[in-house]
Amino acid sequence: MAAAEISVQPGDSIQTAVNNATSGDEIIVKPGTYTENIVINTDNLVVRSESGNPDDTIIKARSSSAHVFAVKADNVRISGLTITGTKTSYSGIQFSGCNNGIIENNKLSNDGYGIYLLSSKGSTVSNNVVTNNGDYGIVLATSTDSTISGNTASNNNGRGIHLGTSDGNTLSGNTIVSNGVSGLYVCPRSDNNLVFNNYFVNNVNEDIKNGIGNAYSTAKTAGTNIVGGPYIGGNFWGKPDGSGFSETATDADGDGIADVAYSFENSIYADSLPLVSGTEKPIEEPTPVLPVANFESSVISGPAPLSVQFADLSENAEGREWDFNSDGAIDSIDQSAVYEYTTPGTYTAKLTVTNENGMDSKTATITVTETEEASSGDSGTGDSGTGDSGTGENEVVDNGPVDGETIDDGSGNNDTDESESSGGGHSHRSAGGGGGGSPEPAKNVEVKEISQVFITNGKEVKFDLKNNATCIVYVEFDAKKTAGKTTTIVEELKNKSILVSELPSGDVYKSFNVWVGNSGYATSKNIENSIICFKVEKAWMQENKTDSSFIALNRFNDGKWEQLPVSILKEDDEFTYFTAETTGFSSFAITGKGNNASENVTESGSEPETRSVNLQDAESTGLTAEQMSEQGNSTGTKGSEMISKITSLLREWIKSLQSLTKG
């Protein structure tokens, strides 16, 4: 089969192209920014930028705890890319167990290591710029017969070039300057390496631990050396303050070679033909780093009102300005923001990013269609028990973890499981919200908080609402399907949701909606063991003459309210915290029930309901035998005296349980 050229453009996955390639294929990456980690296991592949210019083709690690390129194949070439975004001990490019690989004309910065050759043979590393990395610029570990030439290794926190237990390698024509620990390190188990015609200007240029058969100059040969002299020989050894050996050595015959050898401290080796600065190679000023604007949106179209989550994925940005609605005004300067489009139309969302060197912009089109008509019925303005604070609409965004990941666009989350039932004339979706925005009118939302988490199959997922803007503390469940970065929206309402026909019985503390992911995602096919943690003000419970044992969480599902199992989690000075199990997410209401004595008598003359406490419960909660006896005999007591005793005992029991829960 003939070799193929596979084109990759922004929005496509380089990894997908690699997975679809066969030996001999060439993957050509068009200009743009790509956020991913790439593993190559196929021999004889080329991955290169279309332009050959690394400044316009940027690969950023999706996970900083993995190599950007992890290559485990022979004869692989990587060329013309900017590669960035890993942390300590992870590399921009790692060749592991590879033969005859080529790494050329790339820029590697802000990685743990720039280039890492591990147990590889015959590699060629040439004309790369490896700067500002967390530790090493170029690392060879148990790697042999490689050619390292024409590279710039500068401003790395550790060493410019590191040879560890590596034999038979040639280093020439490299510029190694301003590295934090040393320019060159050679471990004592590295043998038969040749180092010549390199330009070293570091506070510590070399840390040479001997080894066998290493050489730090080649035979004197006519030809222009790295600092413009007439002969090739050894290396240039300078210092940032101009006091280095090559900067101060004498050259009586003017051949560009010092008159004496340069001996390495604490080493048996020396550079016998060190270069001098007759025509000194200037230290090149780094190319200004310009910002590159890039962003993603949760959706690009939908009916009004349409809530859209925007996330800035730009490179090298120090400031940003969002214009979501094409009016030229700045709507936000946050890295992640939500904007609600209330009027149908076509809008151009624009992100402008800046740094000290310049600015860049990117736009996207958002299409808002006519509102989907709801069937006639109750307007849903009934009393929710919260009162109208008159504060208007508020929105709080919690971006959650996941450094460098993109917003889920809904692919893979389209397994719909929606049911509609009549409830006061309103269309009801039991699967609940998400995706294209909430069906709740914005005018009925008191405050909204958003959290995002990356969902992986088999993992526990927890959406923390860290800003404490609503009565919901967190939402969690176990994922049965990978969904990528997913958004949960909690809307605390001013009044009854339009999605419910009526409020549940009891005193309503708060009405709210919870939407998890795109429409149809939060079903039993995708999640299980769902929990909502919520909080209730103690002052409200006192005012409504209810206690924590009478607090309930109600979910509106299939046209009716269902009461969920509730447990007390903890309490503080202001709130009592509860957890409730739920089979899905939609509209909810928190209710309480006053515990006046009259409410405990079902009919005139009938005996009140009592709660039994077995001996084991009594021991565990601290109830005394006398209290047990009083409770057991209370059923024969008439009137208010009997009710008072029962109420007192129940309160003591509840307080004991709360005390155990706190402990």
C-alpha positions in Angstrom: 0.0 0.0 0.0 1.4 3.4 -1.0 2.2 5.9 1.8 -0.6 8.5 2.5 -0.7 12.1 3.5 -3.2 12.7 6.3 -4.2 16.3 6.9 -5.1 17.5 10.4 -6.8 20.9 11.0 -7.9 22.7 14.1 -10.8 20.9 15.7 -9.4 17.5 14.5 -7.4 15.1 16.7 -3.8 14.4 15.9 -4.0 11.2 17.9 -6.9 10.1 15.7 -4.8 10.7 12.6 -1.9 8.7 14.2 -4.3 5.8 15.1 -5.5 5.7 11.5 -2.1 5.9 9.9 0.0 3.0 8.7 3.7 2.7 8.4 5.2 5.2 5.9 2.3 7.7 6.2 2.9 11.4 6.7 0.6 13.4 9.1 0.5 17.1 8.1 -0.8 19.5 10.8 -2.3 22.7 9.6 -1.6 26.0 11.6 -3.6 26.3 14.8 -3.6 25.2 18.5 -4.2 21.6 19.4 -4.7 20.4 23.0 -3.9 16.8 23.4 -1.3 14.2 24.4 -0.2 12.0 21.6 1.1 8.4 21.7 2.9 7.0 18.6 3.4 3.2 18.3 3.6 2.9 14.5 7.0 2.7 12.8 8.0 5.0 9.9 5.6 7.9 10.6 6.1 11.6 10.0 4.2 14.2 12.1 5.0 17.7 10.8 3.5 21.2 10.5 2.2 22.2 7.1 4.0 25.5 7.3 7.3 24.3 8.7 7.0 27.2 11.2 6.6 26.1 14.8 5.2 29.5 15.8 1.9 28.9 14.1 1.4 25.2 14.9 1.1 24.7 18.6 0.5 21.4 20.5 -0.4 21.9 24.1 -0.7 19.0 26.6 -4.2 18.2 27.6 -2.8 16.5 30.7 0.3 18.0 32.2 1.1 14.6 33.8 2.0 12.9 30.5 4.4 13.5 27.7 3.0 15.7 24.9 4.5 13.2 22.4 5.3 9.7 23.7 7.0 7.8 20.9 7.6 4.0 21.1 8.3 3.2 17.5 11.3 3.3 15.0 12.0 5.8 12.3 9.5 8.5 13.5 10.1 12.1 12.6 8.5 15.1 14.4 9.1 18.5 12.8 8.0 22.1 12.8 5.9 22.2 16.0 5.7 24.2 19.2 5.2 21.7 22.0 4.3 22.8 25.5 2.4 22.2 28.7 3.8 19.3 30.8 5.1 19.4 34.3 8.2 18.0 36.1 9.5 14.6 34.8 7.3 14.7 31.7 8.6 15.8 28.3 7.5 17.7 25.3 8.9 14.8 23.2 10.0 11.4 24.6 11.5 8.7 22.4 11.5 5.5 24.4 13.2 2.4 23.0 13.3 3.9 19.6 15.7 3.6 16.7 16.7 6.2 14.1 14.1 8.8 15.2 14.3 12.4 14.1 13.3 15.5 16.1 14.0 18.7 14.1 13.0 22.3 13.9 10.7 22.3 16.9 10.2 24.7 19.8 9.8 23.1 23.3 9.1 25.3 26.3 7.3 25.2 29.6 7.6 21.4 29.8 9.2 19.3 32.6 11.9 18.2 30.1 12.1 19.5 26.6 13.4 16.4 24.6 14.0 13.1 26.3 15.8 10.1 24.6 15.3 7.0 26.7 17.0 3.7 25.8 17.0 4.9 22.1 19.6 4.5 19.4 20.7 6.5 16.4 18.4 9.5 17.1 18.9 12.8 15.3 18.0 15.9 17.3 18.7 19.1 15.3 17.8 22.7 15.0 15.3 22.7 17.9 14.8 25.6 20.4 14.5 24.2 23.9 13.9 26.9 26.4 12.3 27.7 29.8 11.6 24.2 30.8 11.2 23.1 34.4 14.3 20.9 34.6 16.4 19.8 31.6 16.5 21.0 28.0 17.7 17.8 26.2 18.2 14.6 28.2 19.8 11.3 27.0 19.4 8.3 29.3 20.9 5.0 28.3 20.8 6.2 24.7 23.5 5.6 22.1 24.9 6.8 18.8 22.8 9.9 18.6 23.6 13.2 16.9 22.6 16.4 18.8 23.4 19.4 16.6 22.3 22.9 15.9 20.0 23.2 18.9 19.5 26.1 21.3 19.1 25.0 24.9 18.6 28.1 27.1 17.0 29.3 30.3 16.1 25.8 31.5 15.9 25.6 35.2 18.2 22.6 35.4 20.8 21.5 32.7 20.9 22.5 29.1 22.1 19.0 27.9 22.3 15.9 30.1 24.1 12.7 29.2 23.2 9.9 31.6 24.7 6.4 31.0 24.8 7.2 27.3 27.6 6.2 24.9 28.8 7.1 21.4 26.8 10.3 21.0 28.0 13.4 19.1 27.2 17.0 20.3 28.1 19.8 17.9 27.0 23.2 16.8 24.7 23.7 19.8 24.1 27.0 21.7 23.8 26.3 25.4 23.3 29.4 27.4 21.7 30.7 30.7 20.7 27.4 32.2 20.1 27.3 35.9 22.3 24.4 37.1 24.8 23.8 34.3 25.2 23.9 30.5 26.4 20.3 30.1 26.3 17.3 32.4 28.1 14.0 31.7 27.7 11.1 34.2 30.6 8.8 35.0 28.9 5.9 33.1 28.8 7.8 29.8 31.6 6.7 27.4 33.0 7.5 24.0 31.0 10.7 23.5 32.3 13.5 21.3 31.5 17.2 22.2 32.9 19.9 19.9 32.1 23.3 18.3 29.4 24.1 20.9 28.8 27.6 22.4 28.5 27.5 26.2 27.7 30.6 28.2 26.4 29.7 31.7 27.4 30.4 35.2 28.5 26.7 35.4 29.2 25.5 31.9 30.2 21.9 32.5 29.8 19.2 35.1 31.9 16.4 33.8 32.1 13.1 35.8 34.8 11.4 33.6 33.7 8.2 31.9 35.9 6.4 29.3 36.9 7.6 25.9 35.0 10.9 25.9 36.5 13.9 23.9 35.7 17.6 24.0 37.4 18.7 20.8 38.0 17.3 17.3 41.0 17.5 15.0 41.8 21.1 14.0 40.1 21.5 10.7 39.7 24.6 8.4 36.2 25.9 8.5 34.0 28.5 10.1 33.4 27.6 13.7 30.4 28.5 15.9 31.8 31.9 16.8 33.0 32.8 13.3 36.6 31.7 13.7 38.5 30.0 10.8 39.0 26.6 12.4 36.9 23.9 13.8 38.3 22.5 17.1 36.9 22.5 20.6 34.1 24.6 22.2 33.5 28.1 23.3 33.5 28.4 27.1 32.1 31.8 28.3 30.3 33.3 31.3 27.3 35.7 31.3 29.6 38.5 32.9 32.2 38.1 30.2 34.8 36.5 32.5 34.8 33.0 30.9 37.9 31.1 29.7 37.2 31.7 26.0 36.5 35.4 26.6 39.9 36.0 28.4 42.3 33.5 26.8 45.1 34.6 24.5 45.4 33.6 20.9 48.8 34.7 19.7 48.6 33.3 16.2 45.0 34.5 15.6 43.6 31.1 14.5 40.6 31.4 16.8 42.0 28.7 19.1 43.3 29.5 22.6 47.0 29.0 23.2 46.4 26.7 26.1 43.9 23.9 26.8 40.8 24.4 29.0 40.8 21.9 31.9 37.5 20.9 33.5 37.3 21.2 37.3 37.2 17.8 39.1 37.6 15.9 35.9 40.4 14.1 34.0 39.3 15.7 30.8 40.1 19.0 29.0 39.2 20.8 25.8 42.5 20.9 24.0 41.4 23.3 21.3 39.0 25.8 23.0 37.7 28.5 20.8 38.2 32.2 21.6 36.0 35.2 21.0 37.7 36.8 18.1 34.3 36.9 16.4 32.0 36.2 19.3 28.7 34.6 18.6 26.0 37.0 20.0 23.4 35.6 22.3 20.2 35.8 20.3 17.4 37.7 21.9 14.4 35.4 22.3 11.6 35.9 19.7 8.7 37.9 21.3 6.0 35.5 22.4 2.7 36.6 21.0 -0.7 35.6 22.3 -2.8 33.2 20.3 -6.6 33.5 20.8 -8.6 30.3 21.1 -11.9 29.4 22.9 -14.7 26.8 22.8 -18.4 27.1 23.6 -20.7 24.5 25.1 -23.2 25.0 22.2 -23.4 27.0 19.0 -27.2 27.1 18.5 -30.5 26.6 20.3 -33.8 28.2 21.2 -34.0 31.4 23.3 -33.3 31.8 26.1 -30.0 30.1 25.3 -27.2 29.8 28.0 -23.8 29.3 26.5 -20.6 28.4 28.5 -17.5 29.9 27.0 -14.0 28.8 28.0 -10.7 30.5 27.0 -8.1 28.1 25.6 -5.7 30.8 24.4 -1.9 30.6 24.5 0.4 33.2 26.1 -2.6 35.4 27.1 -2.2 37.9 30.0 -5.5 39.6 29.6 -8.8 38.9 27.8 -12.0 40.6 26.8 -15.2 38.9 25.7 -17.9 40.5 23.5 -20.6 37.8 23.4 -23.4 39.7 21.5 -21.7 41.7 18.7 -22.4 45.1 20.3 -18.7 46.1 20.7 -19.0 46.3 24.5 -16.9 44.2 26.9 -19.2 41.6 28.5 -16.6 39.8 30.6 -12.8 39.5 31.4 -13.0 36.1 33.0 -11.3 33.0 31.7 -14.6 31.1 31.7 -18.0 32.7 31.5 -21.7 32.0 30.8 -23.8 34.3 28.7 -27.5 34.0 28.1 -29.0 35.0 24.8 -32.6 36.0 25.4 -33.5 37.2 21.8 -33.5 35.1 18.7 -30.8 36.1 16.2 -27.3 35.4 14.9 -24.5 36.7 17.1 -20.7 36.9 16.8 -19.0 36.0 20.0 -15.5 37.5 20.0 -12.5 36.9 22.4 -9.6 39.3 22.3 -6.4 38.3 24.2 -3.4 40.4 24.9 0.1 40.3 26.4 3.0 42.7 26.5 4.0 41.8 22.9 0.7 42.1 21.2 -2.9 41.0 20.8 -5.0 38.4 18.9 -8.7 37.7 18.4 -11.0 34.8 17.6 -14.7 34.8 16.8 -17.5 32.2 16.6 -21.1 32.4 15.5 -23.9 31.7 18.0 -27.4 31.1 16.4 -30.4 31.7 18.7 -33.7 30.4 17.3 -37.3 31.2 18.3 -38.4 30.0 21.7 -40.0 26.6 21.6 -43.7 27.1 22.5 -44.8 25.5 25.8 -48.3 24.3 26.1 -50.8 26.6 27.9 -51.3 26.3 31.7 -50.3 27.7 35.0 -47.6 30.3 34.7 -45.8 28.8 37.6 -45.7 32.0 39.8 -46.9 30.3 43.0 -45.2 31.0 46.4 -42.0 28.9 46.8 -41.7 29.8 50.4 -38.5 31.9 49.7 -40.1 35.3 49.2 -39.1 37.7 46.5 -35.8 39.3 47.4 -35.8 41.6 44.5 -32.2 41.0 43.9 -32.7 40.1 40.2 -30.7 37.4 38.3 -27.3 36.4 39.6 -25.0 33.9 38.2 -21.9 32.2 39.7 -19.5 30.1 37.7 -17.3 27.5 39.3 -14.9 26.1 36.7 -13.7 23.1 38.8 -10.5 21.2 38.1 -9.1 19.9 34.9 -6.2 22.1 33.6 -6.3 22.5 29.8 -9.4 20.4 28.9 -12.1 21.4 26.5 -15.8 21.7 27.1 -17.9 18.7 26.2 -19.7 19.4 23.0 -22.3 16.8 23.5 -20.7 14.0 21.3 -21.1 10.8 23.1 -23.8 12.3 25.3 -26.7 12.1 22.9 -28.4 9.0 24.3 -31.7 10.6 25.0 -34.1 9.3 27.6 -36.8 11.9 27.8 -40.4 11.3 28.8 -43.1 13.9 28.8 -46.2 13.9 30.9 -49.0 16.3 31.6 -48.5 18.3 34.7 -50.8 21.4 34.9 -50.4 21.8 31.1 -46.6 22.0 31.1 -44.2 19.8 29.1 -42.0 18.0 31.5 -38.6 16.4 30.8 -37.6 13.9 33.4 -34.1 13.6 32.0 -33.6 17.3 32.8 -31.9 20.3 31.2 -28.3 20.8 30.2 -26.9 21.1 26.7 -28.7 24.0 25.1 -29.6 25.9 28.3 -32.3 25.6 31.0 -36.0 25.6 30.1 -36.6 27.7 33.2 -37.4 31.4 32.4 -34.5 33.6 33.4 -36.9 36.0 35.3 -37.7 33.2 37.7 -34.1 32.3 38.5 -32.9 33.9 41.8 -29.3 32.8 41.4 -27.5 30.2 39.3 -24.2 28.4 40.0 -22.2 26.2 37.6 -19.6 23.5 38.2 -17.6 21.5 35.6 -15.9 18.1 36.1 -14.3 15.7 33.6 -16.4 12.5 33.7 -14.6 9.1 33.3 -16.3 5.7 33.2 -16.1 3.9 36.5 -15.1 6.9 38.5 -17.0 8.8 41.3 -18.0 12.2 40.1 -18.5 15.2 42.4 -19.7 18.6 41.3 -18.7 21.0 44.2 -20.7 24.2 44.3 -17.8 26.1 45.9 -19.3 29.6 45.8 -22.2 28.7 48.2 -24.5 30.8 46.0 -27.4 28.4 46.3 -28.8 25.9 48.9 -26.9 23.0 47.1 -23.5 22.1 48.4 -22.6 19.4 45.9 -24.0 16.8 43.4 -22.3 13.4 43.0 -22.8 10.1 41.3 -20.9 7.1 39.9 -20.2 7.4 36.2 -21.1 4.4 33.9 -19.9 6.1 30.8 -17.1 8.5 29.9 -18.5 11.9 29.0 -15.5 14.3 29.0 -15.8 17.7 30.6 -19.4 18.1 31.7 -21.4 21.0 33.2 -23.9 20.9 36.1 -26.2 23.9 36.6 -28.1 24.6 39.8 -30.8 27.2 39.6 -32.4 28.5 42.8 -35.8 29.9 41.9 -37.8 32.9 43.0 -41.1 31.1 42.7 -42.4 27.7 41.7 -40.7 26.3 38.6 -42.8 26.4 35.4 -41.9 22.7 35.0 -44.1 21.6 37.9 -47.9 21.6 38.2 -48.0 22.5 41.9 -45.8 22.7 45.0 -45.4 19.7 47.3 -47.2 19.6 50.6 -45.5 21.2 53.7 -43.7 24.5 54.1 -41.4 25.1 51.1 -37.9 26.3 52.0 -36.4 26.5 48.5 -37.4 25.5 45.0 -34.5 24.7 42.6 -33.6 22.9 39.4 -30.5 20.7 38.8 -29.3 20.0 35.2 -26.4 17.6 34.7 -24.7 17.5 31.3 -26.5 17.5 28.0 -30.2 16.6 27.7 -30.6 12.9 28.2 -27.2 12.3 29.8 -28.3 11.9 33.5 -30.1 8.6 33.1 -29.6 5.2 34.6 -27.7 4.2 31.4 -24.9 6.6 32.2 -24.9 7.3 36.0 -25.9 5.6 39.3 -25.8 6.2 43.0 -26.8 9.9 42.6 -26.6 12.1 45.7 -27.6 15.7 46.3 -26.2 17.5 49.4 -28.2 20.5 50.4 -28.4 22.9 53.4 -31.3 24.5 55.3 -31.0 27.6 57.5 -31.6 26.9 61.2 -33.4 30.3 61.5 -35.9 29.2 58.9 -36.6 25.9 60.7 -37.1 27.8 64.0 -39.4 30.3 62.3 -41.5 27.6 60.8 -41.5 25.4 63.9 -39.9 22.5 62.3 -36.7 20.5 63.1 -34.3 18.6 61.0 -36.2 15.3 61.3 -39.1 16.8 59.3 -36.9 18.2 56.4 -37.6 16.5 53.1 -36.3 16.8 49.6 -39.0 16.4 46.9 -38.3 15.7 43.2 -40.9 16.4 40.5 -40.8 13.4 38.2 -43.3 12.0 35.6 -45.9 14.6 36.6 -45.9 14.2 40.3 -43.8 14.9 43.4 -41.8 12.1 45.0 -40.1 12.4 48.4 -36.5 11.3 48.5 -34.7 9.5 51.3 -32.9 12.1 53.4 -30.0 11.8 55.9 -28.5 14.5 58.2 -24.9 15.0 57.3 -23.7 17.7 59.7 -24.5 21.2 61.0 -22.8 24.5 61.8 -23.9 27.7 63.5 -26.1 28.7 60.6 -27.1 25.6 58.6 -28.0 22.0 58.9 -26.7 19.9 56.0 -28.5 16.9 54.5 -27.9 14.3 51.7 -30.6 12.7 49.6 -30.5 9.9 47.1 -32.1 10.6 43.7 -32.7 8.6 40.6 -32.4 11.7 38.3 -32.1 15.5 38.1 -34.9 17.9 37.3 -37.0 20.2 39.6 -36.8 19.9 43.3 -38.3 21.5 46.5 -37.0 21.4 50.0 -39.9 21.3 52.5 -40.4 21.1 56.3 -43.3 20.3 58.5 -44.2 22.1 61.7 -44.1 19.8 64.7 -46.9 21.4 66.8 -48.7 18.9 69.0 -52.0 19.5 67.2 -50.4 18.2 64.0 -49.6 14.9 65.6 -53.3 14.0 66.3 -54.9 12.6 63.2 -58.5 12.7 64.5 -60.3 14.0 67.5 -60.2 11.4 70.3 -57.7 9.1 68.5 -54.4 8.3 70.0 -51.3 9.9 68.7 -48.7 8.2 66.5 -45.6 7.1 68.4 -42.1 6.0 67.3 -40.6 2.8 68.8 -37.0 2.8 69.8 -35.4 -0.7 70.3 -32.9 -1.3 73.0 -29.9 -1.3 70.7 -30.9 2.1 69.4 -31.4 3.4 72.9 -28.0 2.3 73.9 -26.3 3.8 70.9 -28.1 7.1 71.2 -27.7 7.4 75.0 -31.4 7.0 76.0 -31.8 5.8 79.5 -33.9 2.9 80.7 -36.2 5.4 82.4 -36.7 7.3 79.2 -37.4 4.0 77.4 -40.0 3.1 80.1 -41.6 6.5 79.8 -41.8 6.1 76.0 -43.2 2.6 76.3 -45.9 3.7 78.8 -46.9 6.8 76.9 -49.5 5.1 74.8 -51.8 4.8 77.8 -51.6 8.5 78.6 -54.3 10.9 77.6 -54.2 14.4 76.3 -51.6 17.0 76.2 -49.4 15.5 79.0 -48.8 12.4 76.9 -48.1 14.4 73.7 -45.6 16.6 75.6 -43.6 13.6 76.8 -43.5 12.0 73.4 -42.4 15.2 71.8 -39.7 15.7 74.4 -38.4 12.2 74.0 -38.3 12.5 70.2 -36.4 15.7 70.4 -33.8 14.2 72.8 -33.4 11.2 70.5 -32.9 13.4 67.4 -30.4 15.6 69.3 -28.5 12.4 70.2 -28.4 11.2 66.6 -27.2 14.6 65.5 -24.5 14.6 68.1 -23.3 11.2 66.9 -23.4 12.4 63.3 -21.2 15.4 64.2 -18.7 13.1 66.0 
